[in-house]
Amino acid sequence: MEHKIDSKTHLYGIFGNPIEHSLSPVLHNAVFKQLGMNSVYMAFCVESESLGLAFEGMRALGIKGVNITIPFKEDALNYLDEVPEDLDRLIGAVNTVVNKDGQLFGYNTDGPGFILALHEELSFRVEGKDVLVIGAGGAARAVVFALAKAGAERIFILNRTRERGEGLAEYTGGHFPETDIAYLESIQDLPPKKLDLVVNTTSCGMKGNTDLPLDWTLIQKPKAAYDLVYSPAQTPWLKEAGKLGIPHANGLGMLVNQAAIAFGLWTDKKEGVRGIMKEALSHWKT
Ligand SMILES: NC(=O)c1ccc[n+]([C@@H]2O[C@H](COP(=O)([O-])OP(=O)(O)OC[C@H]3O[C@@H](n4cnc5c(N)ncnc54)[C@H](OP(=O)(O)O)[C@@H]3O)[C@@H](O)[C@H]2O)c1
């Protein structure tokens, strides 16, 4: 299918810094092309002091929608007209902005994308489960809220920087009293019970960061492991999980799901979108 660009083309994009690593243009442009939509998706590297100008530009130029990535997911809230979902407001970070006639609406599709990936790739249902989340950054926030909303029984948070981990446990625990959310001072404080799931939300394992988020020998073998990192496709941590026979998945599924949910918010199109995005990624080499 020809991907035409003319004076009626709708513009979408992503604001972040750095942005060259982003796979979002590949995912969204593949769908526009395949569905014959007169739209294009571009990556914009925005300086921190220009974020407000970027959103003004979005309104002025009629850019239909953008994704927001590191480091702007929280700051973006300052420039939006509304964040319609209660949970997204609690999370305090957005990754998707919809422009409806000059009004900017923010959403966070990372959490739902993560829960869907657990179902699809690990046949994992969160309700009643005990989960260890490693990390307490922006992605961890979306993950912990999504797990609590989906009915996790207990969530343990482990993080290199204590204040950040404690803060996340206290903040989310305050909103989900029915889930036991606790910060672990050290992995030795984990109760001696087999965990259902361990999730890495740190950037350990990403190209250039060779640290392991957790030494598998320090805990009982969990029932499943999920790594938000997707580049490289198999981090050293997931390789070890594989050797131990722990069912595991990397963050590509979550990446595709959050993108497909964003695409639906912008265009109302859902049918076939994830399949096209997955196919586009199958040509991408880590
Ligand atoms: N698959 C997806 O769709 C998806 C979506 C969002 C994010 N991600 C990935 O998730 C990761 C985190 O993103 P983010 O937005 O949460 O970043 P962030 O806000 O910068 O948080 C980074 C987290 O990693 C921890 N960390 C970094 N280096 C570490 C190290 N060497 N040892 C121990 N902990 C370390 C940090 O601990 P401190 O608090 O101690 O600094 C913090 O908890 C990135 O790899 C990102 O690509 C994937």
PDBQT file of the ligand as one rigid body, heavy atoms in Angstrom, charges set to zero:
ROOT
HETATM    1  N1  LIG A 301       8.567  -2.118  27.531  1.00  0.00    +0.000 N 
HETATM    2  C1  LIG A 301       8.026  -0.921  27.585  1.00  0.00    +0.000 C 
HETATM    3  O1  LIG A 301       7.017  -0.625  26.944  1.00  0.00    +0.000 OA
HETATM    4  C2  LIG A 301       8.630   0.107  28.504  1.00  0.00    +0.000 A 
HETATM    5  C3  LIG A 301       7.872   1.210  28.936  1.00  0.00    +0.000 A 
HETATM    6  C4  LIG A 301       8.472   2.135  29.801  1.00  0.00    +0.000 A 
HETATM    7  C5  LIG A 301       9.795   1.948  30.210  1.00  0.00    +0.000 A 
HETATM    8  N2  LIG A 301      10.495   0.869  29.767  1.00  0.00    +0.000 N 
HETATM    9  C6  LIG A 301      11.889   0.636  30.203  1.00  0.00    +0.000 C 
HETATM   10  O2  LIG A 301      11.911   0.630  31.629  1.00  0.00    +0.000 OA
HETATM   11  C7  LIG A 301      13.177   1.093  32.086  1.00  0.00    +0.000 C 
HETATM   12  C8  LIG A 301      12.999   2.170  33.144  1.00  0.00    +0.000 C 
HETATM   13  O3  LIG A 301      12.343   3.298  32.587  1.00  0.00    +0.000 OA
HETATM   14  P1  LIG A 301      11.851   4.507  33.556  1.00  0.00    +0.000 P 
HETATM   15  O4  LIG A 301      11.090   5.438  32.695  1.00  0.00    +0.000 OA
HETATM   16  O5  LIG A 301      11.214   3.985  34.785  1.00  0.00    +0.000 OA
HETATM   17  O6  LIG A 301      13.280   5.157  33.953  1.00  0.00    +0.000 OA
HETATM   18  P2  LIG A 301      13.591   6.007  35.252  1.00  0.00    +0.000 P 
HETATM   19  O7  LIG A 301      12.414   6.781  35.722  1.00  0.00    +0.000 OA
HETATM   20  O8  LIG A 301      14.860   6.714  34.938  1.00  0.00    +0.000 OA
HETATM   21  O9  LIG A 301      13.898   4.889  36.415  1.00  0.00    +0.000 OA
HETATM   22  C9  LIG A 301      15.019   4.055  36.308  1.00  0.00    +0.000 C 
HETATM   23  C10 LIG A 301      14.979   3.000  37.422  1.00  0.00    +0.000 C 
HETATM   24  O10 LIG A 301      16.083   2.108  37.217  1.00  0.00    +0.000 OA
HETATM   25  C11 LIG A 301      16.901   2.078  38.391  1.00  0.00    +0.000 C 
HETATM   26  N3  LIG A 301      18.297   1.866  37.964  1.00  0.00    +0.000 N 
HETATM   27  C12 LIG A 301      18.915   2.431  36.888  1.00  0.00    +0.000 A 
HETATM   28  N4  LIG A 301      20.173   1.955  36.796  1.00  0.00    +0.000 NA
HETATM   29  C13 LIG A 301      20.338   1.091  37.822  1.00  0.00    +0.000 A 
HETATM   30  C14 LIG A 301      21.424   0.269  38.257  1.00  0.00    +0.000 A 
HETATM   31  N5  LIG A 301      22.605   0.280  37.621  1.00  0.00    +0.000 N 
HETATM   32  N6  LIG A 301      21.238  -0.528  39.341  1.00  0.00    +0.000 NA
HETATM   33  C15 LIG A 301      20.055  -0.537  39.995  1.00  0.00    +0.000 A 
HETATM   34  N7  LIG A 301      18.980   0.217  39.630  1.00  0.00    +0.000 NA
HETATM   35  C16 LIG A 301      19.130   1.023  38.561  1.00  0.00    +0.000 A 
HETATM   36  C17 LIG A 301      16.660   3.413  39.053  1.00  0.00    +0.000 C 
HETATM   37  O11 LIG A 301      17.012   3.324  40.411  1.00  0.00    +0.000 OA
HETATM   38  P3  LIG A 301      17.264   4.673  41.290  1.00  0.00    +0.000 P 
HETATM   39  O12 LIG A 301      15.915   5.131  41.761  1.00  0.00    +0.000 OA
HETATM   40  O13 LIG A 301      18.144   4.195  42.369  1.00  0.00    +0.000 OA
HETATM   41  O14 LIG A 301      17.933   5.659  40.359  1.00  0.00    +0.000 OA
HETATM   42  C18 LIG A 301      15.147   3.563  38.828  1.00  0.00    +0.000 C 
HETATM   43  O15 LIG A 301      14.440   2.753  39.746  1.00  0.00    +0.000 OA
HETATM   44  C19 LIG A 301      13.934   1.559  30.834  1.00  0.00    +0.000 C 
HETATM   45  O16 LIG A 301      14.791   0.520  30.431  1.00  0.00    +0.000 OA
HETATM   46  C20 LIG A 301      12.832   1.760  29.803  1.00  0.00    +0.000 C 
HETATM   47  O17 LIG A 301      13.284   1.568  28.465  1.00  0.00    +0.000 OA
HETATM   48  C21 LIG A 301       9.946  -0.048  28.926  1.00  0.00    +0.000 A 
ENDROOT
TORSDOF 0
